[in-house]
């Protein structure tokens, strides 16, 4: 007797996780010139303030990267059996 395999095919849906128990969205900024960066946090204005402080202390640093970590959910919406 050989092992049997079952494959499930379906349509997947992906969306930001906005459930009450979802992880928070986290923001951070990084200087593209020297690599220094803000602490990740839930408040974008803290990352923004860090950028302005860093630019003020380093007048030649004009380029920054924004990092957003956003929780997502994926689930199968339809199932088709073959």
N, C-alpha and C positions, 0 to 999 in steps of 0.2 A: 504494500500500500504506500503510495507516495503522498508527501505533504500537499495540502491544498492551500492556495493563496486567494485572498479576497481583496480586490481593489475597489476603493470608493472614489467615485468621480463626482465633482460638484462645482458649483460656482462660489468663489470666495468673495467676501466683502471685507474691506479694510477701511477703518475710520479712526480719528483721534479718540482716545478713551476719555470720555467725560463722565464716567460713572462716579458716584460719590467716593468710592474707595480707590480711585485711580491715583497713580503716582502724580506728583505735581509737575508742571512744566518748569524747566530749569533753564536759566539764561546765564551766559558768560561772554566776556569779550577778551580778545587776545590781540596784543600789538604784533603786527606782521613784520615790524622792523627788528625788534629785540626778542620777541617771544614771550614777554611778560604778560600775565593775564589776571583778570579779576577772579574772585572766588565765585564758583557757581552758586546761584540762588534763585529763589522763586520770584523775586522782585527785579524786573528789568531795570528799573531806575537805579538800583545799586550798581549794576554793571555799567550803565551809562555814566554815572558819577565817577566810577573808576577810570573810564576812558577819558573824560575831561581832565581829571587830575593828572593822569599819565601824560596826556598831550601837553598840559601846562608845564609839567616838569621836564618834558623832552620835546622841545619845539620842532624838532626835525622828524618826529614820529607822526605821520599823517595817515597811515593805513592800518586798519583794524579788521579782525574777523569776529563775526558773531557766531556763537554756538548755542543752538536751542535743542534741548532734549525734551521731546514730547512723547508721552505714552500713547501707544496705538493698540487697537483691538482688531483681531481677525477672526472671522467665523464663516462656516460654510452655510450658504443660504438655500441651496438646492442639492438634493442627492439623486443621482441616476444610477440605477443598477444595470449591469450588463449580464 
